[in-house]
Amino acid sequence: MSTDLLVEILLGLITAAIAFSAFLAASRANRAQAQAATAAAHASAVTVDAEAYQRARELYESAIATLTSQTDDLHRQVADLQTEVSRLRRQSSDLQEEVNSLRDTNTVLRHQIRTLQNGQHGEG
């Protein structure tokens, strides 16, 4: 599995988790708002409804801000990892070229050794 695919899958999972968390927060806020509205209707206290709504809204906005910040951090980390992966790929390619060059040199030197050995055996 390539690193880019893994990163994309992780980003997809993170995005899904954020959406699910936002959905839960919205559901809780709606439930809290509905409960507060019912209590306010029964008690004729509009203030309770407004305060519950405000608290739920603040919780929801705080959760969204936290998730947004975490998502931004993850995006930065992914970008840093992609940069590092690119650097390591270049380094790996350079090292592979060096290994190939050393193998070629080794082959040439072995051939020269055989030539010299054959020359010494032929003269002796």
Contacts in CASP RR format, 6 or more apart in sequence:
PFRMAT RR
TARGET T0000
AUTHOR 0000-0000-0000
METHOD contacts of the structure
MODEL  1
MSTDLLVEILLGLITAAIAFSAFLAASRANRAQAQAATAAAHASAVTVDA
EAYQRARELYESAIATLTSQTDDLHRQVADLQTEVSRLRRQSSDLQEEVN
SLRDTNTVLRHQIRTLQNGQHGEG
3 81 0 8 1.000
3 82 0 8 1.000
3 85 0 8 1.000
4 82 0 8 1.000
7 78 0 8 1.000
7 81 0 8 1.000
7 82 0 8 1.000
10 78 0 8 1.000
11 74 0 8 1.000
11 75 0 8 1.000
11 78 0 8 1.000
14 71 0 8 1.000
14 74 0 8 1.000
15 71 0 8 1.000
18 67 0 8 1.000
18 70 0 8 1.000
18 71 0 8 1.000
21 63 0 8 1.000
21 67 0 8 1.000
22 63 0 8 1.000
22 64 0 8 1.000
22 67 0 8 1.000
25 59 0 8 1.000
25 60 0 8 1.000
25 63 0 8 1.000
25 64 0 8 1.000
26 60 0 8 1.000
28 56 0 8 1.000
28 59 0 8 1.000
28 60 0 8 1.000
29 56 0 8 1.000
29 57 0 8 1.000
29 59 0 8 1.000
29 60 0 8 1.000
30 56 0 8 1.000
32 52 0 8 1.000
32 53 0 8 1.000
32 55 0 8 1.000
32 56 0 8 1.000
33 49 0 8 1.000
33 52 0 8 1.000
33 53 0 8 1.000
33 56 0 8 1.000
35 52 0 8 1.000
36 48 0 8 1.000
36 49 0 8 1.000
36 51 0 8 1.000
36 52 0 8 1.000
36 53 0 8 1.000
36 56 0 8 1.000
37 49 0 8 1.000
39 45 0 8 1.000
39 48 0 8 1.000
39 49 0 8 1.000
39 52 0 8 1.000
40 46 0 8 1.000
40 47 0 8 1.000
40 48 0 8 1.000
40 49 0 8 1.000
END
